[in-house]
Each structure stands twice: as structure tokens, then as C-alpha cells.
Amino acid sequence: MTVNIDSINRISRKSRVRGTTLLEIMIAMIILASLGLTFFQLIRSSGQMMALTSNSFAAIHIGSKVMSDLYEESRVNTTLLEIMDEFPDMKGTDKVVEGQSVFFRFMKDRKPPWGIINTAVDGGIEKSDGVLYDQLTPFKVTVFSARIGDKDGTDFKKHLAEAVIRVDWKEKDGQGRAYSVVAQIPSPLGAKATETSALVKENELADKIRETLFPDLTGKSLDQAVSSTGCDKDLVYHIGKIAVVTNALSDAMSEIGTDLKNLEKKRKPLIKTPGDELVEIQIQIARKTESGASLLYNVLVELAESVKEIRESATPDKLQDIPPMPFSKGLKCFKTLSTNIPKWVQDAGKAYEWLLEPGFDLSVSMREKEFIRNKVLECHRLLTALEAIPDNNYLKLIQATPSSTQPKPIIELKKFQQFVLSEKAAMTGKNPFLEKFFIREERLSQSPKVLTTAYPNLATIIERLNGVLWSNAGTVTSLIALHPKASKAQK
């Protein structure tokens, strides 16, 4: 039998082609499977990265929100850092949802689809708030803060704090993540003792002094008038300043009083139906009254230095050529106005407290209420630190009635205590920050010394009032008696 070599070769080549093709197919299938697995892993990883990016984005916003709230809290409640030091749990790790974080009482996202939060009710994010609750559930917040300078120091750094906000959360796979934001925030130490506020410009004061003390010397400057009369220049300046400024202050306070009466007239028909307009008018009344107390304080503390100069340098001989009427009138006005400061402070506190009545729940925001509470407490603290009440330790007097032999208190002790205790009770279980705030306030209210230690700026105000203003006001009668012609002029 003859073998066809060409046929065998053709068959062999066909076999080799079939074998190669099958191998290639197998290799292709392996490559495809690998690519599929890689693609699947890529999709899965992409989903994880998208979730991580979404959570990271939320953490950035949460950190910014908490820092913003911390900034506001330090402005409204001026000893925030001291409160946080006294209550370490406030620096603990808090859940954002369910009101557990003291910094999420006032979420801005109050409209659908992020949930609706009632502005008149304390609390954070709850299940009823919808999608917002689910999105914020994984997150927790921790606050680290410290005053940069010594609170008893004179450096401006005592009013600055460094704050670190740390946001922690877990991804769906259980992996923990964290984001931190660091910033410096202003953190004042209570109501600042405002510097003096001039009613009369310094460049106009000399001419007004000349007009008041030497009205007959028209056309002459103060220096020329002093030279022609032979009076002591420095003494004339201080006496004239008191006369001119107290006159301007009396006019300013009368104008404020008129404005308040007009506002009260506008308020009267609105009282039966509380609303935004009534709130706006009452806020104007409160601020106007507060500005009156502040104006009295600032101007009279400045004038007290002039009274001191008169006390130290005045003699009957030096006073005899100075007109007695403006001399005695200015000093008497200084003394009378200085006694009005506690009353204006009390009225300002009452005006602010008026806005905390239940009828204003829907018209006054929670943030405004915190500001108002702080204003009320500022008034209470000042009057207490001034010992404008019969007893220093008023915790003992909550149920007691002041003796009839004691001076009538500027502000009732019971009222102060009831305000603090009722506000603390209202915040219990609802607002952990304010609850601790009033716990601290209750403790501080035990004595003027404790108050002034906790609020360094309050100590400055008390020192100026007691040590500068009222101590000099107490010498007015004896100063007037020094003038040889003062008693005759008064008759």
C-alpha cells in the first residue's frame, strides 16, 4: 500500500491548528474570568469609595457645624470653657442624633427632605426628622478646647481659645474613620467692662465749660477766662466738666426715657396677641434700657475721676471765684444719677425676662432665648455682686423674708433663685448644655465673692462702681460745703 505523504502532512497541520485554537480559547476564558473578577472587585471597591467619600463629606460639614455652634456658644455664654472644664462629660464623645450632642440642638436643615425640627422645642436630631437621622446616625463628636492665655492675665489671649472638633464614624464594613477641624475662637470672660463713652467731644468741651462757668466772658477762650478771673485752671476744668457732662447726660437719659414711653405705648395694644411685632418692640425696649444703664455707668465712672481731683485740690480760697450754682448743681446731678444705675440694670433685666414668657415660644428662637437668658443673668449677677440685696449668702434666704430693719433690696432674692432653679428644671433632660450652665449658675450665686471670682470682668465693673463711682459720690455733700457761696446760692 502506498502512503501519501502529502495527505499525512495536511492532516497533521489540521490537528495542530485545532489544538492551538482550543488552547487559545482556554487561555482567553481564563483571562476573561480574571478580568471579570477584577471588574467586579473594582465595582465593589468603587462603591466602598463612594460611601467613604459621602461619609467624609458629611463629616466635614458636621465638623464645621459644631465649630460654628461652639463659636456661638462662647459668644452667648461667656464662660463656656470654664463650664466645660467643670463638667468633663461635655468634652466627651457624643452622638450627633437623638439630642445627645450639646452642639446639635439647632440644626439649620429644618426643611424636607432633611426633616423638620421644631424651633420652639429643645433637642437634636430624632427619628421623626427623616433622612437626616439616618445620614447622621454613624457620627460622633468630641470637643477639645482650652483658653490660650491665663484668664486672670491682662493679655488679650485670655479672650481666645483653641478648639479642636473631632468627628468619628464607622463605615459599613466596620472600619473606623475620623476627621478633625482646628480653629481659634473668641471666648470672652463675661460682660466686658466697657470703656468710657463721651457725650461731649473733647475739642468742644473747653468752650462749653467757659459758657457754663463764665457766661459773661463772651468771645474769650477758657484759658483767657481763667486768667482774667484768677481761678485755678485744673480745678475749673474738672468742675466745668462735671457741670457740662452731667447736663448732657441728664438730657440723654430724658430722651431715652421718652423713647421707652413711646415704645411702651406701641406695645400695649399688642400684648393680647403676642407675635413677631410685639417681640421686636420688647427687644427694642430691653436694649434701650440696657443702653441707658451702660451710658450712666460709662459717663459717671469717667466723671468720678474729676470728683476725685476736686476733692484732693479744692479749698474755700480756690473755690470762691468759681460760680456756685453750676458747681453745686453739677455735683448734685452726679450723685443723683449715680444712684440710678441699679434701677436701670434691674429694669433691663425685667425687660429681657419678659421675652421668656411662654407666649413667645413660637416668636423667639432658641438661640435668641439663650442670649436673653444670659442678659437676665448678667443683670442678676451685677446686682448680687453689688450686694444690692440684704444678705450675701442668699441661698439661705430662699424661703426667708428680709427684716423690715434692713434696706429694701434692689431686686428680690427669691426671684433670682426661682429664675435659676426654674430654668435649670426646664432644661433637665432636654438641653444638657443649659442644664449644666444653670447648675453652675446656682453654685456661683452663693456670694458676691464667688461671682466676681468666676467672672473677672464683673470684678472690674464692681471695683469701678464701688471703689470709684459711689465712693466719690459719697463726698459730694462735703465738697459743696467747701464753697463759701454755695449755701447762699442754693437759698
Residue pairs with C-beta under 8 A, 6 or more apart in sequence:
48 171
48 173
51 171
51 172
52 171
52 177
55 138
55 169
55 171
55 177
56 177
56 179
58 135
58 136
58 139
59 139
59 167
59 169
59 177
59 179
60 179
60 181
62 96
62 136
62 139
62 141
62 167
63 165
63 167
63 179
63 180
63 181
64 181
65 103
65 104
65 107
65 108
66 101
66 103
66 104
66 141
66 143
66 165
66 167
67 163
67 165
67 181
67 183
67 185
69 103
69 104
69 106
70 80
70 103
70 143
70 145
70 163
70 165
70 185
71 185
71 186
72 367
73 80
73 103
73 433
74 80
74 81
74 161
74 185
74 186
74 187
74 188
75 186
75 188
76 367
76 370
76 371
76 374
77 83
77 370
77 374
77 433
77 437
78 187
78 188
78 189
78 190
78 191
78 374
78 455
79 189
79 190
79 454
79 455
80 187
81 145
81 146
81 147
81 161
81 187
82 151
82 440
82 454
83 90
83 436
83 437
83 440
84 90
84 91
84 143
84 145
86 436
86 440
87 436
87 439
87 440
90 102
90 143
90 432
90 433
90 436
91 142
91 143
91 144
91 145
92 142
93 140
93 141
93 142
93 168
94 100
94 101
94 102
94 103
94 140
94 141
94 142
95 101
95 137
95 139
95 140
96 104
96 124
96 125
96 136
96 137
96 139
96 140
96 141
97 104
97 124
97 125
97 126
97 133
97 136
97 137
98 124
98 125
98 126
99 105
99 122
99 123
99 124
99 125
99 126
99 430
100 124
101 124
101 141
102 431
102 432
102 433
103 141
103 143
104 124
104 125
104 141
105 122
105 123
105 124
105 366
105 431
105 433
106 366
106 367
107 117
107 124
107 125
107 132
109 115
109 117
109 132
110 116
110 117
110 119
112 130
113 130
113 131
114 129
114 130
114 131
114 132
115 125
115 128
115 129
115 130
115 131
115 132
115 133
116 129
116 130
117 123
117 125
117 129
119 362
119 365
119 366
120 361
120 362
120 366
122 366
122 427
122 430
122 431
122 434
123 430
123 431
125 132
125 133
125 136
126 133
127 133
138 169
138 170
139 167
139 168
139 169
140 167
140 168
140 169
141 165
141 166
141 167
141 168
142 165
142 166
142 168
143 163
143 164
143 165
143 166
144 163
144 164
144 165
144 166
145 161
145 162
145 163
145 164
145 185
146 161
146 162
147 157
147 158
147 160
147 161
147 187
148 157
148 158
148 160
148 161
148 162
148 184
149 155
149 156
149 157
149 158
149 159
149 160
150 158
151 158
151 189
151 456
152 158
152 456
158 189
159 186
159 187
159 188
159 189
160 184
160 185
160 186
160 187
161 184
161 185
161 186
161 187
162 182
162 183
162 184
163 182
163 183
163 184
163 185
164 180
164 181
164 182
165 180
165 181
165 182
166 178
166 179
166 180
167 178
167 179
167 180
168 176
168 177
168 178
169 176
169 177
169 178
170 176
170 177
171 177
188 457
189 455
189 456
189 457
190 378
190 454
190 455
190 456
190 457
190 458
191 378
191 382
191 455
191 457
191 458
191 461
192 457
193 457
193 460
193 461
193 464
194 294
194 297
194 298
195 298
196 298
196 299
196 301
196 302
197 294
197 295
197 298
197 299
198 245
198 299
198 302
199 245
199 248
199 249
199 252
199 299
200 208
200 244
200 245
200 248
205 241
205 244
206 221
206 222
207 221
207 222
208 240
208 244
209 222
209 236
209 237
209 240
209 241
209 243
209 244
210 217
210 220
210 221
210 222
210 225
210 240
212 240
212 243
212 244
212 247
212 326
213 225
213 236
213 239
213 240
213 243
213 322
213 323
213 326
214 220
214 225
214 229
214 323
217 224
217 225
217 228
220 228
222 236
222 237
222 240
223 233
226 233
226 236
229 321
230 321
231 318
231 321
231 322
232 313
232 318
234 309
234 313
235 309
235 310
235 313
235 314
235 318
235 319
235 322
236 322
238 306
238 307
238 309
238 310
239 306
239 310
239 322
239 326
239 327
239 330
240 326
241 303
241 306
242 303
242 306
242 307
242 310
242 330
242 331
242 334
243 326
243 327
243 329
243 330
244 330
245 299
245 302
245 303
246 303
246 330
246 333
246 334
246 337
247 330
247 333
249 295
249 296
249 299
249 300
249 333
249 337
250 333
250 337
252 295
253 292
253 295
253 296
253 337
253 340
256 288
256 291
256 292
256 295
257 292
259 288
260 285
260 288
260 289
263 281
263 284
263 285
263 288
264 285
266 281
267 278
267 281
267 282
267 285
270 277
270 278
270 281
271 278
274 359
274 360
274 363
275 363
276 363
278 363
279 355
279 360
279 363
279 364
282 351
282 354
282 355
283 355
285 351
286 348
286 351
286 352
286 354
286 355
286 372
286 375
289 344
289 347
289 348
289 351
290 348
290 351
290 352
290 375
292 344
292 348
293 341
293 344
293 345
293 347
293 348
296 337
296 338
296 340
296 341
296 344
297 341
297 461
297 464
297 465
297 469
300 334
300 337
300 338
300 341
300 469
301 464
301 465
301 468
301 469
303 334
304 468
304 469
304 472
304 473
305 468
307 331
307 334
307 472
307 473
307 475
307 476
307 479
308 468
308 472
310 479
311 472
311 475
311 479
314 479
314 482
315 482
316 482
316 483
316 484
319 327
319 482
319 483
319 484
320 483
320 484
320 485
322 483
324 483
324 485
324 486
324 488
324 489
324 490
325 489
327 480
327 483
327 486
328 480
328 483
328 486
328 489
328 490
331 476
331 479
331 480
332 476
332 480
334 473
334 476
335 473
335 476
338 469
338 470
338 473
339 473
341 465
341 469
342 383
342 386
342 388
342 410
343 410
345 379
345 382
345 383
346 379
346 383
346 410
346 411
348 375
348 379
349 375
349 376
349 378
349 379
349 380
349 383
349 411
352 372
352 375
352 376
352 379
353 372
353 376
353 419
355 364
355 368
355 369
355 372
356 364
356 369
356 372
356 373
356 376
364 372
370 434
373 423
373 434
376 419
377 420
377 441
379 411
380 411
380 416
380 419
380 420
380 445
381 444
381 451
381 455
381 458
382 458
382 461
382 462
383 389
383 410
383 411
384 394
384 411
384 416
384 445
384 448
384 451
385 448
385 451
385 452
385 458
385 462
386 410
386 448
386 462
386 465
386 466
387 448
388 409
388 410
388 411
389 409
389 410
389 411
389 413
390 397
390 402
390 403
390 406
390 407
390 409
390 413
391 397
391 402
391 413
392 447
392 448
392 449
393 446
393 447
394 413
394 416
394 417
394 445
394 446
395 417
395 445
395 446
397 413
397 414
398 413
398 414
398 417
402 408
402 409
402 413
416 445
417 445
420 438
420 441
420 442
420 445
421 438
421 442
423 434
423 438
424 435
424 438
424 439
424 441
424 442
427 434
427 435
427 437
427 438
428 435
429 435
443 450
444 450
444 451
444 454
445 451
448 462
451 458
452 458
452 459
452 462
453 459
480 486
481 487
